[in-house]
């Protein structure tokens, strides 16, 4: 081993030491910030519990996927990076469910034809253990009561999604399809799917594990979204390359959080500074009523990309594009500002 090799190894060790030191300092700063806020509130018992959680989280933390990997998913069709490419900003909710039957392949094809390659679809588990792409509200329109888990794949395959849509007469009959059929569709189409899972049962977890193992395309073209940090942690522990996101509900809908701004701040800080780094998410969906530049910056500081839901008016879309510089979930692609200006 010559002197240059030794020097290179020492240089790499020094670089790794600096990175580790920076990570440690960031962690200490986050803990200190939370400590100051809690101490000023005069609730030391919460402070003690939080410190224990902070220390414990360092031992179970999962490494987040590289942000470049996620950005490649968002620009999978060779699109330019924002803000130059306006088709980057919107994510079509249920395939832009106002413009075409929700969660249908027809809606996906319409998005692709218009040049939009990022969509969010709903996933549920049937009583026979099959993951299907459908929303519970769609089933209610078809007079199928209860959750998706109460119905078999055979019964759901009879549901014509197209006829349930206000503009259904303009579309060919469309039926509920499975996750496997979606992955087969993605092999031929340059599309990135945010798959929103509302069922976080152990059966759903097992089905997801099986799908990820059997089809490598899952981790290459799908971003898994759920409200459950536990589900994300369990999946990413087995599949570190899996890109996941957290769906946050409106905190103001919780009665406890309406009472105190301090409690709301602690609640948000807990998710941003402890939960998000531990489970290694890449994206978070935030309600537009609770989103602002400060919240966006706080999420970006912990390496998580914020996305706003649901944004449908042209003025709001222009605001999130130009001022907030953040992507948004939309039910209609017809109201994109640049399209209306052309018209």
C-alpha positions as CSV (number, residue, x, y, z in Angstrom):
1,X,0.0,0.0,0.0
2,X,1.6,3.2,-1.2
3,X,1.5,6.6,0.5
4,X,-1.2,8.0,-1.9
5,X,-3.6,5.1,-1.0
6,X,-3.0,5.7,2.7
7,X,-3.6,9.4,2.2
8,X,-6.8,8.8,0.3
9,X,-8.1,6.4,3.0
10,X,-7.4,9.0,5.7
11,X,-9.1,11.6,3.7
12,X,-12.2,9.4,3.3
13,X,-12.2,8.7,7.1
14,X,-12.0,12.4,7.8
15,X,-14.9,13.2,5.5
16,X,-17.1,10.5,7.1
17,X,-16.2,11.9,10.5
18,X,-17.3,15.3,9.4
19,X,-20.6,14.0,8.1
20,X,-21.3,12.1,11.2
21,X,-20.4,15.1,13.4
22,X,-22.7,17.3,11.4
23,X,-25.6,14.7,11.7
24,X,-25.0,14.5,15.5
25,X,-25.0,18.3,15.8
26,X,-28.2,18.6,13.8
27,X,-29.8,16.0,16.1
28,X,-28.6,17.8,19.2
29,X,-30.0,21.1,17.9
30,X,-33.4,19.6,17.2
31,X,-33.5,18.1,20.7
32,X,-32.4,21.4,22.2
33,X,-35.1,23.3,20.3
34,X,-37.8,21.0,21.5
35,X,-36.4,21.1,25.0
36,X,-36.5,24.9,25.1
37,X,-40.1,25.0,23.9
38,X,-41.3,22.3,26.4
39,X,-39.3,23.8,29.3
40,X,-40.8,27.2,28.7
41,X,-44.3,25.6,29.0
42,X,-43.4,24.2,32.4
43,X,-44.2,20.5,31.7
44,X,-40.9,18.7,32.6
45,X,-42.5,15.3,32.6
46,X,-43.2,15.6,28.9
47,X,-39.7,16.9,28.4
48,X,-38.2,13.8,30.1
49,X,-40.3,11.5,27.9
50,X,-39.4,13.3,24.8
51,X,-35.7,13.2,25.5
52,X,-36.0,9.4,26.0
53,X,-37.8,9.1,22.7
54,X,-35.2,11.3,20.9
55,X,-32.3,9.2,22.2
56,X,-34.1,5.9,21.4
57,X,-34.9,7.1,17.9
58,X,-31.2,7.3,16.9
59,X,-30.9,3.6,17.4
60,X,-33.9,2.6,15.2
61,X,-33.5,5.3,12.5
62,X,-33.8,4.2,8.9
63,X,-31.7,5.8,6.1
64,X,-33.9,7.8,3.7
65,X,-33.6,7.1,-0.1
66,X,-31.4,9.6,-1.9
67,X,-33.4,12.7,-2.9
68,X,-32.1,12.4,-6.4
69,X,-33.7,9.0,-6.6
70,X,-37.1,10.5,-5.8
71,X,-36.6,13.4,-8.2
72,X,-35.9,10.9,-11.0
73,X,-39.2,9.3,-10.2
74,X,-41.0,12.7,-10.5
75,X,-39.3,13.4,-13.8
76,X,-39.4,9.8,-15.1
77,X,-40.6,10.8,-18.6
78,X,-37.5,13.0,-19.3
79,X,-39.4,16.1,-18.2
80,X,-37.3,19.2,-17.2
81,X,-36.9,20.2,-13.6
82,X,-39.2,22.7,-12.0
83,X,-40.0,25.5,-12.4
84,X,-39.3,25.4,-16.2
85,X,-41.6,22.4,-16.9
86,X,-45.1,23.3,-15.8
87,X,-46.3,19.7,-16.1
88,X,-44.0,18.9,-13.1
89,X,-46.2,20.8,-10.5
90,X,-49.5,19.0,-10.5
91,X,-50.1,15.4,-9.2
92,X,-53.4,14.1,-10.6
93,X,-55.6,13.0,-7.7
94,X,-57.1,9.6,-8.7
95,X,-55.9,10.3,-12.2
96,X,-57.7,13.7,-12.2
97,X,-61.0,12.3,-11.1
98,X,-63.0,15.3,-12.1
99,X,-62.0,14.9,-15.8
100,X,-62.3,11.1,-16.1
101,X,-63.5,8.1,-14.0
102,X,-61.6,7.9,-10.7
103,X,-58.6,5.6,-10.5
104,X,-59.4,4.2,-14.0
105,X,-56.9,3.3,-16.7
106,X,-58.7,5.7,-18.9
107,X,-57.9,8.5,-16.5
108,X,-54.2,7.4,-16.5
109,X,-54.1,7.4,-20.3
110,X,-55.7,10.8,-20.4
111,X,-53.0,12.2,-18.0
112,X,-50.3,10.7,-20.2
113,X,-51.8,12.2,-23.4
114,X,-51.8,15.6,-21.8
115,X,-48.2,15.2,-20.7
116,X,-48.7,14.8,-17.0
117,X,-46.8,11.8,-15.5
118,X,-47.5,12.0,-11.8
119,X,-50.7,10.6,-10.4
120,X,-52.1,9.5,-7.0
121,X,-54.3,6.4,-6.9
122,X,-56.2,4.7,-4.0
123,X,-55.3,1.1,-3.0
124,X,-57.4,-1.2,-0.9
125,X,-57.5,-4.9,0.1
126,X,-60.3,-7.3,-0.8
127,X,-61.6,-10.0,1.5
128,X,-59.7,-12.5,-0.6
129,X,-56.4,-10.7,0.0
130,X,-56.0,-8.9,-3.4
131,X,-54.8,-5.3,-3.6
132,X,-57.2,-3.4,-5.9
133,X,-57.1,0.2,-7.2
134,X,-60.3,1.7,-6.1
135,X,-61.8,4.2,-3.6
136,X,-64.5,3.4,-1.0
137,X,-66.6,6.3,-2.2
138,X,-66.6,4.8,-5.7
139,X,-68.1,1.6,-4.2
140,X,-70.7,3.6,-2.4
141,X,-71.8,5.1,-5.7
142,X,-72.2,1.5,-6.9
143,X,-74.4,0.7,-3.9
144,X,-71.7,-1.5,-2.3
145,X,-71.7,-0.5,1.4
146,X,-68.9,-0.9,3.8
147,X,-65.1,-1.0,3.3
148,X,-63.3,-2.6,0.4
149,X,-62.2,-5.4,2.8
150,X,-65.8,-6.6,2.9
151,X,-65.9,-7.4,-0.8
152,X,-64.3,-10.1,-3.0
153,X,-62.3,-9.4,-6.1
154,X,-64.9,-11.2,-8.1
155,X,-67.7,-8.8,-6.9
156,X,-65.6,-5.7,-7.5
157,X,-64.7,-6.8,-11.0
158,X,-68.3,-6.3,-11.9
159,X,-68.3,-2.6,-10.9
160,X,-68.2,-0.4,-14.0
161,X,-66.3,2.7,-12.8
162,X,-67.0,4.6,-16.0
163,X,-70.8,4.6,-15.6
164,X,-70.5,6.1,-12.1
165,X,-68.8,9.2,-13.4
166,X,-70.7,12.3,-14.5
167,X,-69.0,12.1,-17.9
168,X,-69.1,8.4,-18.0
169,X,-70.9,8.2,-21.4
170,X,-67.7,9.6,-23.0
171,X,-65.7,6.6,-21.9
172,X,-65.6,2.9,-22.6
173,X,-66.7,0.6,-19.7
174,X,-63.9,0.5,-17.1
175,X,-63.7,-2.1,-14.3
176,X,-61.9,-2.3,-11.0
177,X,-58.3,-3.6,-11.6
178,X,-55.6,-5.0,-9.3
179,X,-52.2,-3.7,-8.2
180,X,-50.6,-6.4,-10.4
181,X,-52.6,-5.2,-13.4
182,X,-51.4,-1.6,-12.6
183,X,-47.8,-2.7,-12.5
184,X,-48.2,-4.5,-15.9
185,X,-49.7,-1.2,-17.2
186,X,-46.7,0.8,-15.9
187,X,-44.2,-1.5,-17.8
188,X,-45.5,0.1,-21.0
189,X,-46.3,3.7,-19.8
190,X,-43.9,6.3,-18.4
191,X,-45.8,7.1,-15.3
192,X,-45.1,7.6,-11.6
193,X,-47.8,6.5,-9.2
194,X,-48.3,7.7,-5.6
195,X,-50.2,4.8,-4.1
196,X,-52.4,5.9,-1.2
197,X,-53.1,3.0,1.2
198,X,-55.9,3.6,3.7
199,X,-55.9,0.0,5.0
200,X,-53.0,-0.6,7.4
201,X,-53.9,-4.0,8.6
202,X,-51.4,-6.9,8.9
203,X,-53.0,-8.6,5.9
204,X,-52.4,-5.5,3.8
205,X,-48.8,-5.3,5.0
206,X,-48.2,-9.0,4.0
207,X,-49.8,-8.4,0.6
208,X,-47.6,-5.3,0.0
209,X,-44.5,-7.2,1.0
210,X,-45.4,-10.0,-1.4
211,X,-46.0,-7.5,-4.3
212,X,-42.7,-5.7,-3.7
213,X,-40.8,-8.9,-3.6
214,X,-42.4,-10.3,-6.7
215,X,-42.2,-7.2,-8.9
216,X,-39.1,-5.0,-8.9
217,X,-41.1,-2.3,-10.8
218,X,-42.9,-1.5,-7.5
219,X,-39.9,0.3,-6.0
220,X,-39.0,1.9,-9.4
221,X,-42.3,3.4,-10.3
222,X,-44.5,3.6,-7.1
223,X,-44.3,5.9,-4.1
224,X,-46.2,4.4,-1.2
225,X,-48.3,6.8,0.8
226,X,-50.1,6.0,4.0
227,X,-51.2,7.7,7.3
228,X,-49.4,5.1,9.4
229,X,-45.7,5.6,10.3
230,X,-45.6,2.1,11.6
231,X,-46.5,0.6,8.2
232,X,-43.8,2.7,6.5
233,X,-41.2,1.7,9.0
234,X,-42.0,-2.0,8.7
235,X,-41.8,-1.9,4.9
236,X,-38.7,0.3,4.6
237,X,-36.9,-1.9,7.1
238,X,-37.3,-4.8,4.7
239,X,-37.0,-2.7,1.5
240,X,-34.7,0.3,2.1
241,X,-35.0,1.3,-1.5
242,X,-38.8,1.8,-1.2
243,X,-39.8,5.5,-1.4
244,X,-42.6,6.3,1.0
245,X,-44.6,9.3,2.1
246,X,-46.8,10.3,5.0
247,X,-50.4,11.6,4.5
248,X,-51.2,14.0,7.3
249,X,-54.8,14.9,8.2
250,X,-55.8,18.4,9.2
251,X,-54.6,18.8,12.7
252,X,-57.3,21.4,13.4
253,X,-59.9,18.6,13.1
254,X,-58.5,17.1,16.3
255,X,-60.3,18.8,19.3
256,X,-57.2,18.6,21.5
257,X,-55.1,20.5,19.0
258,X,-57.6,23.4,18.7
259,X,-57.0,24.4,22.3
260,X,-53.4,25.4,22.1
261,X,-50.9,26.8,19.6
262,X,-48.1,25.3,21.7
263,X,-49.6,21.8,21.5
264,X,-50.1,22.2,17.7
265,X,-46.4,23.2,17.4
266,X,-45.2,20.3,19.5
267,X,-47.4,17.9,17.5
268,X,-45.9,19.1,14.2
269,X,-42.3,19.2,15.6
270,X,-42.7,15.6,16.8
271,X,-43.6,14.4,13.4
272,X,-41.0,16.5,11.6
273,X,-38.0,16.0,13.9
274,X,-38.6,12.5,15.2
275,X,-41.1,10.4,13.2
276,X,-40.0,11.5,9.7
277,X,-36.2,11.0,10.2
278,X,-36.8,7.6,11.9
279,X,-39.0,6.1,9.2
280,X,-37.1,7.7,6.4
281,X,-39.9,9.3,4.3
282,X,-39.2,11.3,1.2
283,X,-42.5,13.2,0.9
284,X,-45.4,14.5,3.1
285,X,-48.9,15.5,2.0
286,X,-50.1,18.6,3.9
287,X,-53.6,20.2,3.8
288,X,-53.6,23.6,2.0
289,X,-55.3,25.2,5.0
290,X,-52.3,24.4,7.2
291,X,-49.6,25.0,4.6
292,X,-47.3,28.1,4.5
293,X,-43.7,29.0,3.7
294,X,-42.6,28.4,7.3
295,X,-44.1,24.9,7.4
296,X,-42.6,24.1,3.9
297,X,-39.2,25.2,5.1
298,X,-39.4,23.1,8.3
299,X,-40.2,20.0,6.3
300,X,-37.5,20.7,3.7
301,X,-35.0,21.2,6.6
302,X,-35.5,17.5,7.6
303,X,-35.1,16.3,4.0
304,X,-38.8,15.8,3.2
305,X,-40.5,17.3,0.2
306,X,-44.0,18.8,1.1
307,X,-46.9,18.4,-1.3
308,X,-50.2,20.3,-0.8
309,X,-53.7,18.8,-1.2
310,X,-56.3,19.5,-2.8
311,X,-55.7,22.5,-5.1
312,X,-58.2,23.0,-7.9
313,X,-58.6,26.7,-8.7
314,X,-56.2,28.3,-11.3
315,X,-55.3,31.1,-8.9
316,X,-54.4,28.7,-6.1
317,X,-52.3,26.6,-8.5
318,X,-50.4,29.7,-9.7
319,X,-49.8,30.7,-6.1
320,X,-48.3,27.3,-5.2
321,X,-46.2,27.2,-8.3
322,X,-44.8,30.8,-8.2
323,X,-44.8,31.7,-4.5
324,X,-44.7,28.4,-2.5
325,X,-42.7,26.5,-5.2
326,X,-44.2,23.2,-4.2
327,X,-46.1,20.5,-5.9
328,X,-49.8,20.1,-5.3
329,X,-52.5,17.4,-5.6
330,X,-55.3,18.3,-7.9
331,X,-58.6,16.8,-9.0
332,X,-58.6,18.4,-12.4
333,X,-55.9,19.1,-15.0
334,X,-58.2,21.4,-17.0
335,X,-57.7,24.3,-14.6
336,X,-53.9,24.4,-15.0
337,X,-53.0,28.1,-15.3
338,X,-50.8,27.8,-18.4
339,X,-53.6,25.8,-20.2
340,X,-56.2,28.5,-19.5
341,X,-53.8,31.2,-20.7
342,X,-53.4,29.4,-24.0
343,X,-57.1,29.1,-24.3
